Every structure is written in C-alpha cells, then in structure tokens.
C-alpha cells in the first residue's frame, strides 16, 4: 500500500472514531468555542474559502502519524484551526447523514 493510501485510510479511521463521538485530535474546549458561532453568520462556505480548505486538508493528509497530525493542528494559526475544525465537522456530519437510513419526511394530512 502506498503511503498516501495509508494516510487516507487512517483519516477514514479518525472519521469513524469521530462518528462515535471520539475526537482525539482536537481540544474539546476549542471545538465548543468554535462551534458556538454558526457558519451561516460567517459566510464560511464561500468560493474564496475553498482553496484555503483544500490546502489545509492536503497538508493534513500528508501527515503520516497521529502525532504528526496533532502537531500540525497545534501549530495552525487560530483562523486556520477554526477553518479546519469547521470543515472536519461538516464532513463528519455529512458522513453520519450518509450512513443513516432514517429520514424525516414532511407530509400533510
């Protein structure tokens, strides 16, 4: 297996752990502070932010170990860390929704 494939497999493992509520890479207090502000008020998913998001995830993906990923996150500037946390949890939320077979349906009587 190529190193890139191993790294992506490990990221998938991290996401699987996160689906179960285990967020080992992140400081839980910082997550709570960041998520207090809804992204709707920040215009977070605008086109100009996409390159930054892609760059952050590309840099994260080349980290080979848990410790390297943790160090990467610890040394990010505050704004980049917030961006990374928001997009990570956005991906996580979509992963949970994609795996769920339960859906709410609106109907009228």
Backbone bond lengths (Angstrom), bond angles and torsions (degrees), N, CA, C in turn:
res aa  C-N    CA-C-N  psi(-1)  N-CA   C-N-CA  omega(-1)  CA-C   N-CA-C  phi
1 X - - - 1.445 - - 1.530 108.81 -
2 X 1.326 116.54 137.17 1.456 121.72 179.78 1.527 110.61 -72.23
3 X 1.338 118.11 151.76 1.472 120.47 179.44 1.527 112.85 -55.58
4 X 1.346 117.51 -37.08 1.462 120.34 179.78 1.526 110.83 -64.57
5 X 1.338 116.14 -39.03 1.456 120.56 178.93 1.518 110.78 -66.47
6 X 1.316 116.74 -40.40 1.460 121.32 177.91 1.518 109.87 -61.97
7 X 1.328 116.33 -45.15 1.454 120.75 -179.81 1.523 110.94 -61.56
8 X 1.320 117.56 -43.47 1.461 120.96 178.97 1.525 111.33 -66.25
9 X 1.322 116.86 -36.88 1.473 120.37 175.36 1.519 110.55 -62.55
10 X 1.325 116.78 -40.71 1.461 120.65 179.82 1.527 111.15 -68.53
11 X 1.325 116.89 -35.52 1.464 120.21 176.28 1.527 109.56 -66.10
12 X 1.324 116.44 -39.52 1.461 119.71 176.12 1.534 110.54 -62.47
13 X 1.324 117.01 -38.94 1.464 121.10 176.27 1.527 110.52 -61.79
14 X 1.342 116.68 -43.11 1.464 120.44 177.05 1.523 111.18 -60.03
15 X 1.335 116.45 -42.91 1.456 119.80 177.67 1.525 111.29 -63.19
16 X 1.333 116.67 -41.37 1.466 120.23 178.06 1.524 111.24 -61.77
17 X 1.321 117.25 -39.56 1.460 120.94 176.53 1.527 110.00 -65.62
18 X 1.326 115.75 -41.18 1.464 119.99 -179.94 1.522 111.75 -64.15
19 X 1.338 116.64 -35.84 1.459 120.24 176.10 1.526 109.91 -57.44
20 X 1.319 116.54 -33.05 1.468 122.39 179.09 1.530 112.51 -85.79
21 X 1.328 117.10 2.59 1.461 120.69 178.02 1.510 114.80 92.16
22 X 1.322 117.50 8.22 1.464 121.43 179.80 1.530 107.84 -100.09
23 X 1.330 115.99 108.66 1.464 121.65 -177.10 1.530 108.93 -114.20
24 X 1.304 115.81 67.20 1.465 122.22 -171.26 1.523 113.87 -64.36
25 X 1.300 118.39 -27.42 1.460 120.62 -176.90 1.526 113.69 -77.54
26 X 1.294 116.66 -19.27 1.446 120.46 -168.93 1.521 113.52 -112.41
27 X 1.314 114.87 151.87 1.458 122.37 171.69 1.536 106.74 -80.12
28 X 1.308 117.26 117.51 1.460 121.77 -173.22 1.523 111.93 -62.32
29 X 1.321 117.32 -34.76 1.462 121.24 178.67 1.540 109.98 -65.05
30 X 1.318 116.22 -42.27 1.472 119.68 179.15 1.524 110.98 -67.08
31 X 1.325 116.79 -37.34 1.467 119.89 176.50 1.527 109.50 -58.30
32 X 1.321 115.89 -49.18 1.464 120.96 -178.37 1.529 111.20 -59.12
33 X 1.325 116.92 -43.95 1.462 120.64 179.27 1.525 111.78 -62.87
34 X 1.310 115.93 -44.12 1.467 120.64 -178.94 1.521 110.49 -65.24
35 X 1.317 117.13 -44.50 1.457 120.65 -173.72 1.529 113.10 -77.23
36 X 1.322 117.57 -6.82 1.465 120.25 175.62 1.521 111.19 -63.82
37 X 1.337 115.98 -31.77 1.461 120.87 -179.25 1.522 109.02 -91.98
38 X 1.330 117.47 115.88 1.477 119.05 178.15 1.520 111.41 -64.83
39 X 1.322 116.15 142.49 1.465 120.06 -179.30 1.523 112.00 -67.56
40 X 1.324 118.06 -23.10 1.463 120.41 179.22 1.519 110.50 -58.92
41 X 1.337 116.09 -34.76 1.463 120.76 -179.52 1.528 112.22 -78.58
42 X 1.323 117.43 -13.10 1.459 121.20 -175.44 1.527 112.94 -103.73
43 X 1.319 118.13 -8.45 1.456 121.71 -174.18 1.536 109.21 52.69
44 X 1.299 115.17 45.76 1.462 123.65 -171.15 1.523 113.92 -65.41
45 X 1.309 117.24 -40.69 1.455 120.61 -173.73 1.529 112.68 -93.16
46 X 1.292 115.99 35.18 1.470 119.59 177.23 1.527 109.43 -76.40
47 X 1.298 115.34 158.79 1.463 121.97 -175.78 1.528 111.86 -57.66
48 X 1.326 117.92 -39.78 1.465 120.77 -177.34 1.529 112.61 -65.46
49 X 1.318 117.77 -18.20 1.461 121.84 179.63 1.531 112.59 -87.21
50 X 1.318 117.19 -16.82 1.466 120.67 -173.93 1.527 113.03 -62.84
51 X 1.310 117.24 -39.59 1.470 119.54 179.11 1.525 110.90 -63.89
52 X 1.325 115.96 -41.93 1.467 120.75 178.37 1.531 110.22 -61.37
53 X 1.323 116.26 -44.31 1.466 121.32 179.75 1.523 110.55 -62.39
54 X 1.318 116.32 -45.23 1.465 120.54 179.53 1.527 110.97 -62.67
55 X 1.313 117.29 -42.38 1.462 121.46 179.65 1.531 110.55 -62.96
56 X 1.324 117.13 -45.62 1.472 120.37 179.63 1.522 111.19 -60.43
57 X 1.324 117.21 -45.35 1.459 119.72 -178.62 1.520 111.97 -70.08
58 X 1.312 117.02 -33.08 1.471 119.67 176.66 1.523 110.09 -65.27
59 X 1.315 116.54 -43.36 1.472 120.61 178.60 1.521 110.82 -65.36
60 X 1.329 116.72 -38.02 1.466 121.58 178.33 1.532 110.27 -66.42
61 X 1.325 116.64 -40.56 1.466 121.50 -175.77 1.524 112.83 -66.02
62 X 1.326 118.04 -27.37 1.467 118.94 -179.55 1.529 112.51 -82.56
63 X 1.324 117.23 -9.75 1.471 119.40 174.23 1.522 107.36 -66.38
64 X 1.317 116.49 132.34 1.467 119.44 -171.88 1.516 114.66 -94.04
65 X 1.315 117.54 -22.03 1.458 119.61 -177.31 1.521 110.29 -127.35
66 X 1.307 114.32 165.22 1.460 120.28 176.14 1.526 110.06 -58.09
67 X 1.321 116.12 -44.35 1.470 120.72 -179.31 1.531 111.09 -61.93
68 X 1.330 117.67 -42.39 1.473 120.37 177.27 1.523 110.66 -61.62
69 X 1.326 117.21 -41.09 1.467 120.20 178.93 1.518 110.85 -65.18
70 X 1.309 115.40 -41.95 1.460 120.11 178.82 1.525 110.57 -62.62
71 X 1.320 117.65 -44.61 1.467 121.77 178.48 1.532 110.97 -64.31
72 X 1.326 116.42 -40.11 1.459 120.80 176.90 1.525 110.04 -56.27
73 X 1.335 116.30 -49.09 1.460 120.66 -178.36 1.526 112.00 -66.55
74 X 1.327 116.79 -39.82 1.465 120.51 -179.62 1.519 113.05 -63.27
75 X 1.314 116.55 -29.25 1.462 120.42 -176.13 1.523 113.96 -98.27
76 X 1.324 117.14 5.06 1.459 119.45 176.48 1.526 110.14 -73.04
77 X 1.322 117.17 143.50 1.466 119.14 170.94 1.534 108.92 -59.21
78 X 1.310 117.79 153.17 1.461 123.13 -174.96 1.524 112.79 -51.31
79 X 1.313 117.21 -46.27 1.465 120.60 -178.34 1.526 111.41 -64.68
80 X 1.322 117.58 -40.26 1.469 120.93 178.35 1.529 111.20 -67.91
81 X 1.329 116.69 -38.88 1.463 120.58 177.47 1.530 109.44 -61.44
82 X 1.331 116.30 -45.26 1.462 120.24 179.04 1.525 110.64 -61.30
83 X 1.311 116.85 -43.72 1.463 121.04 177.92 1.521 110.01 -59.63
84 X 1.327 116.68 -46.56 1.460 120.73 -178.51 1.528 110.88 -62.18
85 X 1.321 117.40 -46.25 1.466 121.10 -179.67 1.526 110.07 -60.62
86 X 1.311 116.68 -45.22 1.471 119.73 -178.84 1.528 111.80 -62.42
87 X 1.311 117.24 -44.53 1.459 118.72 -178.25 1.537 110.73 -71.90
88 X 1.339 117.24 -36.92 1.459 120.87 177.22 1.524 110.30 -58.53
89 X 1.340 116.16 -46.65 1.462 119.22 -178.64 1.523 111.90 -74.13
90 X 1.303 117.82 -25.59 1.465 120.91 172.53 1.532 109.54 -65.85
91 X 1.321 116.33 -45.72 1.476 121.33 176.55 1.524 109.76 -61.79
92 X 1.314 116.41 -43.44 1.461 121.59 179.59 1.530 110.86 -60.12
93 X 1.311 116.53 -46.33 1.463 120.80 179.64 1.529 110.92 -60.80
94 X 1.318 116.53 -43.14 1.463 119.78 178.40 1.525 111.75 -66.97
95 X 1.326 117.32 -33.40 1.468 121.50 176.19 1.519 110.17 -64.18
96 X 1.324 116.60 -44.84 1.464 120.93 179.13 1.527 109.90 -62.54
97 X 1.322 116.80 -45.64 1.466 120.14 179.68 1.525 111.78 -62.91
98 X 1.316 116.80 -39.83 1.463 120.56 -179.54 1.523 111.92 -65.85
99 X 1.310 116.97 -31.51 1.471 120.85 -178.52 1.522 112.92 -82.83
100 X 1.312 115.77 -19.79 1.460 120.40 -175.36 1.522 110.50 -82.15
101 X 1.321 115.64 136.23 1.459 119.75 175.72 1.522 110.66 -95.27
102 X 1.329 116.75 -12.05 1.460 121.51 -179.04 1.519 110.04 -80.65
103 X 1.302 116.95 130.97 1.458 122.29 177.36 1.524 108.94 -135.48
104 X 1.305 116.32 145.80 1.463 121.46 172.03 1.530 107.70 -88.17
105 X 1.274 115.76 136.06 1.457 119.97 177.93 1.522 108.72 -121.89
106 X 1.295 114.63 134.88 1.465 119.89 175.22 1.523 108.24 -90.45
107 X 1.281 115.90 134.00 1.454 119.25 176.78 1.531 108.10 -148.08
108 X 1.266 115.42 158.28 1.460 119.08 179.21 1.528 108.55 -113.53
109 X 1.312 114.29 150.40 1.474 120.09 -179.65 1.484 110.99 -95.77
